[in-house]
Amino acid sequence: MLTIIAAAGKNNELGKDNDLVWHLPDDFKRFKKLTTGHCIIMGRKTFESFPKPLPNRTHIVLTRDKKYKNEDCTVVHHIEDALAFAADDKQPFIIGGGEIYSLALPYVQKMELTRVHGTFDVDTYFPEFDKNNWKLIEEVFHEKDEDHKYSFTYYTYTRK
């Protein structure tokens, strides 16, 4: 089941200058728990924003740059190639950025969307999606606290 996993602000904000604009440790823990052991599909900029590859995950990087090579990942140039490479994984994840989310959305059956309760100055956005095509199956609110500057809600959707 192909799944998008993302954290987005109230107005679908994702990040700025290839970085997140919030720090939510519990969301990072959830991301790690859900994606460990799976293929993670991302754009080149997202991959390069990591200090090193994420442990125990197969990295698939989607880029238009035909010369791009990196020994820590599989490089593909079309979303269909990324999906084909991840075909043996029962639940590969699309992890960003904004353009990759948009490319993958038609193929996705599930979304794990963390909605950060705030508005942010960003240059990258999560794509709009028609909620009429999705069923909300879980919603969990997380209060703002000493480790989390913003409150947020985990939403799990499946395609209708």
Steps between C-alpha positions, in 0.01 A plus 500: 500500500676812377491763776582869514643614830530873559475778754334816372385826654148638499542628142688190374842648581781244488832679529736775400848488351484120494436474873207465737378814676404321824652243733257230616689212668191281540419536130860399416457190721176410323664550159784269603263235640281497188773513233768273650543185295333651193587673177492878523454693177613861490635776284869575474478816714325310779766228488781755507344676800578195718837503677525130403260237365227398743583162656311183413319644199550463126548846348356562154583843362301652218684765298491655154882517506607208278859529627411481870659207680528409866613167644261536797182486292331374188461783250199509266365762262127421487246437776398175329860375525507581872176310553628204297820486706293501823246244372612223738446723806150462649502866607746732329485864608513825306688740730531820297553763394207693365550416133543128576181500710315650202642241258417211732154606618310324216668168594462521878248292697577641846615827657662551838468877531616691805322835500709754692270760656661821381580703193853527370716690252606229254596436139366143472143376539311175533261454205131571533291183504127443475386373840192351330733235356645409839364340815638622833565185704699641792554837664730555799561845649835593663515803728771761486746432784857569613640286215251610234455870422182423302206270556427257218266223394580169335248420226488162327303490175429218258381549145127435458 
